[in-house]
Amino acid sequence: MAGGIRVHRTIRGRAGVARRTVGVLTGAALVGIGALGVTVGGSEARALADSRAYELYCPGTPVGNIVLNDVVTTGTISPPAPAPGQQFSVTGYQTTLDLPSSIVSAAAALGNTDIAGTGTSRVDVSGASPSSVESDSTFAVPIPSPVPDAGLVIASPSPVATIGPFTSAGGDIQVTQNRIDLTLEVSGSILPLSCTAYPNNSASTGITSSAPHATPISPVIATYTLPLAVSTTGLPDATHGQSYSAPLAARGGHPSYLWKLVAGSGELPRGLRVHPRAGVISGVLRNRDSGTYTFTVEVRDTDKTTRPHTQETATRVLSITVS
């Protein structure tokens, strides 16, 4: 390490345990950093600040494999309920992450007053065209003194950006983060980070010797779901003494669906009933009275992605003619 500067810094973690980090810097280049991992809460479970948080695994950098956790990407579909063929954009688009304090301290020791770099991300959009776009940005974040134990918050792009326009296909829309590539510039040397997203479950952020024990994900930035509606508009006729089966269909909302006959709305022909989970009206007709039976069915969904769970309901008036 001839000609290098070894930076020692003692920090106190969130669990109250003092730890020593070592940064090795030679010339104007960041060559290697030992003990880069900044443990978050030791081996205890972490209380995440944001339920949307995920982590980035960035392998093969000049300083080793890097994990950055508690990463959050935000964005909003605007207008919020695009009609078929209508254009929309993703507004307020931004990714924020904490750069480990050891990297920031090493950069400060070389006389850097900020952490500068570029960010390139690919955003995929289902239910619209184009189906993907790339967003490029630059950033320069001042290094505070002293360097915070939690590291330095990097936001890219900064300020927030608008991406698009996209054209709605008329159904559900989901906007996801596909890939993030970062470059950090430290005293003229470039530290490239080509990162893949994983569930936010690592115990530490910094250098790691192994890949996450999980399946990569595409973090969801924003969604639009069609309102729940009964799409069945009519039912087939029925015949006395014969089996009858007619499916009920719905669109939108959050499947799976539950069905029922609305009380007081009318009666089904005798021998038929609505199967709640199958969404089928079926049975053997036992009523010899011919005629048309009019009634109302209701469908209900359950959004299990939110707490408390929310529900939508929709109804439609239908008829069965018996002969």
N, C-alpha and C positions, 0 to 999 in steps of 0.2 A: 504494500500500500504506500510505496514511496511517493511523496508529493501529494498525498491525500490529506483531507481534513476529516478527522473522526469527531463526530458531533455526539456528545452525551447529553441526554435530557431525562430527568426523572419526572414522571407524571403520576398523578393520583387518579385512579380509575373510579368509575361510578360505584364500584363495590367497596371503595375506601382502601384499596391495596396499592401501595406505591410500586411502580414498575419502571425499569430503565430501558430506554430505547437507544439504539446506536445507529447513526447515519454515517455512511462512508461516501465521501464526495471527492473526486479527483479532478483537478483543473476546473474547467467550466462544466463538466459533465457529471450527471448522477450515474455512478457506476453500479453501486449496490447498496442495499440497506439491510442491515441485520436487525432481527427482532422487530420487524415492521408491524407485526400483528398487534393491534390495540384491542385487548379483550373487552367485551361489553358485558358487564355483569358476571364475569367468570363463567361457571358452568350452569348458572341459574337461567331459568326461562326469562326471556326478555318481554317487557311490556311495550309493544310497538306503538309508536306515536300515531301511525296512520295505517288503517286497514288495507290501503291500496299498496303498501310498501312491498318491494321485492328486492332481490339482491342481484348484483352483476358479478359474473365470474369472467375474469380477463386473463387468459393463460398466455404463457410464452413471452412476457415482457422482458426487457433487459434486467429487471430486478426480480423476476420470478412470476409465479401465478398470483394474481391479486383478486381478492374478494372485497366488494364494496356492498354493504348491506344498508337496509332502510332507505332504498332508492324509491322515489315517488315521481310518477309522470302524470301530469294533469292536462285536461282539455275538456271542452264543451262543444257539443254539436249545436250549430246555430244556422238557421232557426231550429228549435228543438224537436219539431215534428215535421220533417220534410215530406211533402206529398210526392207521389210518383212523378218522376221527371224533373222535380225541383232541385235546384242547386243548393248546396249547403257547404259550410266550412267548419273546421275544428279550430275554435278560438281559445285563447289562454293556454296554448300548448307550451309545456316546459317540463324538463326533467331536472330534479334536484338530487344531489348526493353529497355525502360527507367524505372529503379527501382525508385520509388518516393524518394525524398530527405529526407523525414521524417524517412523512414526505414533506409536509409544510415546513417543519422545523429545519430540515436539511436544506430546503430551498432558501429559507431565511438566512441560514448560516453562510450561504454563498453570496449574500448581499441582495437577493431578489426581494423586491418590495411587493410583488404580486405573483399569483399563479395564473398564467395565461395559457390559452390553448384553443382547440377547435373541437366541435362536436358534430358528428354526422349520424343521423338516425333514420331508419326506415319505418314508416307507419303504414300498416295494412288496414284496409277498410272493406268489410264484407257488406253486401247489399247495396253497393254503389260502384260507380266508375269515376275515375280510374281506381283500380283495386289497391294501389300502393303508391306512395310518394316518398321522396327523401327530403329531409330537412337539414340544412347546413347552418352552422352558427360559429361565432367566435366569442370568447369570454376573457376577461381579465379581472380577477378578484383580488383586492388588496389583502396582504398578509397582516393580521393584527399582531400587536405585541402586548402581552405574551401570546403565543399561539394557544388557542383553546384546546383543552384536553380532548374534546369531541372531534377535533379536526376543523377543516374549513369547508363551508357550504359552497358547492359549485352549482350554479344554475345555468342550464343551456336549453334553448337560447335565452338570453337576457337582454332586454325585457322579453316577456312572453310573446309568442308568435302566433300567427294565423296561418293554417295550412289548408290547401284546397284551391279552387272549389272542386266538389264532388257532385255527382248527379245521382239522386236516389233511384233505386230500382223499384221502389214501392213497397218493400217489406221491411223486416228488421234490419237494423244497422249496428255494426260493432266495429269500433276503432281500437286497434291494438298496436303495441310497440313491438316491432319485429327484431331490430338490431340497433346497437349503439356502439359507435366507434369514437374514442376520444384520443386526442393528443395533448400532452402537457409539455410546455416548454420551460425548462429550468436552465438558466444561464446559457442559452443558445443550444442546449441539447434537447432532443425530442424523446419523450417517453410515450410510446404508442400503446393504447389500450383498445383491443377489439373484444367486445364483451357480449356474453350471452346471459339472458335473464333466467333466474331460478326462483323458486319459492323462498321467502325471506326467513330462513331458518338456521343460518350459520351462527355460531357462538361468538365469532370475532370478525373483524374487518382488517384487511391487510394481506400480507403474503401467506400463502397456503401451499402445502406440498401435494395436495390431492384435489380432485374435482369434487363438486358437491354431490352428495348421495341423494340425488333427486332427478326428476325429469325436467328438462328445460320448459319454460312457459313463454307465452306471449302476453305480457301484462295488458289488461284491458284499460283503455284510457276513457272511453265514453261509449254509451249504448243508447239506441232508440228502439223501443219495442212497440209494435203495432198494438193498439187497444184491443182488448178481448172482445170477440164478437162471435155469434153463432152463424156459421156459414151455410148450414143446411137451410134450404129455402122451401122444400116440399118433401112429402113422404109418399111412398107408393100405396096404392089401394090394398085393401085386405079382403079376404074371403072367409065366410063362415066355416069353422071346423078345420081350418088349415093353419099350418105354422106360419108365423110372420116374423120377419127380422129386418130392421131398418137402422143403419148406423146414423149417429148424430155427429156432426163435424163442427169444429171451432177453429178459429185462427187468432193469432196474437196472444197477448198475455204471457204467462209462464206455465207451460205444460208441466206435469200432467193435469188433466181436467177432472172435475167432479160434476155429475149431471143430476138433475132432479126435476120432477113435475111440480110446478108452482101450485101450492095449495089454493084452492078456490078458483083456479083459472079454467077449469073444465075437467072432463074425465076422459081417460083412455078407454077404448073398447075393452069389454070384460075379457080377461085372460092375458092381456098385455101389461107390461110394466117397463119402467125405465131402469136400466142397469147403471148405477152411479159411476163406477170406474170404467166399465167397458164402453160407455157412451152408445148404447144400443137400446132401441125399443123392440122387444121381442116377446114371444109366447104363442099360445094356440088360442084362437078366437073362440069364445064360448057363447057369445051373445048373438042371438038370431035376429036382433033388430037391425035392419039396414039403415044406413044414413051416414052423415058426416059428423065426426067427433072432433071438436076444436078445443085446443088446450094450449098452455104455455110451458115451454121447457126453459130451465135456467142452467147455465154453465158457470162454474166457479174455478178459479185457478189459485195457486199459492206461490208467491215469490219467496223462495227459500234463500235468496241471496241477501236479503235484508233482515235486520233485527230491530224491532219486532217484525215478524212476517206480515206482509201486506197482501191483500186479496182484491181481485177484480171479479165482477159478475156481469153476465150479459143474458138477455132473454130473447126468445122469439116465439111468436104465435104460429102453431102448426096445426095441420088437420090430417085425419085419416078417414077415408071413405070406405065403408064396409058394405059389401053386397052379398 
